[in-house]
């Protein structure tokens, strides 16, 4: 690693994170008005789509057309990270 990257490592990480968040901005705005459907957690940083969070976020970054992404979102539940892990491990279930 050259000296420039060593010196600015923290700054580079912060900028990269900010750019990532900007790409996810409309997804973030969508999640802001929701909470976990299991435990009602509303902290934005904790919320995810179950079960296709990674796919939805990857699609949102690649596609300008939100129609396909919204179709995936409509088939998912919004949950916090803790509940996501519990659902994924079959510890809990979502009943509607």
N, C-alpha and C positions, 0 to 999 in steps of 0.2 A: 504494500500500500504506500503510495507516495505521500510526501509531507503535506501537500494541499488537502488531501482527503482526511488525513489524521487530524489536522488542525480544525477542519470544518465538518467533522463527522456528525456532530449533534445538529448543526444547522442544516446539513444535507438531509438528514432523517426527518426533521421537522417540515422542511419544504416538500419532500416527497409525500409525507402523510397529508399535508394540506392539499396537495394536488389530487391525491386519491380521494379525499373527502369531497372536493369540488366536483369530481366526476360522478360521485354518488349523491349529489345534492338533491335531486328530485326524489330519490328514494328516501333520503333523510327527511325531507319535507313530508313525504307520505307517512313515515313512521312517527313523526312528531305528534300527530294527532291521535295516536293509538297507544295501547298498553298491552302487556302480556295477557293473553286470553286465559291463562291458567291462574296466575297469582296477582295480576293487575300492576306489575312493575311498569313504571312509565319512564324510567331513565333511558333516554334515547340511545346511549352508547351500549346498552344491554340488549336492545331489541333486535330480533332476527326473524326471518321468514322460515317456517317449518313446513316441509322438509327441504326446500330448494333454495336456501339462502345464497349459497355460493353461485349457483347457476343464474339466479336472478341478478345478482350484482355484476357478474361477468357479462351477462346479456345487456344490462343497462349501460355498461361502458362501451360496448361495441356498436350498439344500434341506436340510431337517431329516432327510429320509430318505436314509440313506447307501447304500441298496441299488443305486440307479442309478449312483452315483459309484463304488462298488466294482466294478460291471460294467465301467466304463471302465478302472479301475485294473488289473483282471485282463487286459485286452487290451494293456496297456502294459508297457514295460520300465523299470526304474529305472536311470538313468544319471547321471553327473556332467555339469556344464555343458560341459566340454571335449568329452567324448564325444558329448553331444547335438549339438553343432555339427558334429562330424565325421560323425555319422550323417546329419544333415540335409543335409550337403554330399556325401554318398555317398563319403566318404573311407574309411570303415570300415563293416563290417556286423556284426550280432550273430548268432552261430551258436549254436544250442541243440542 
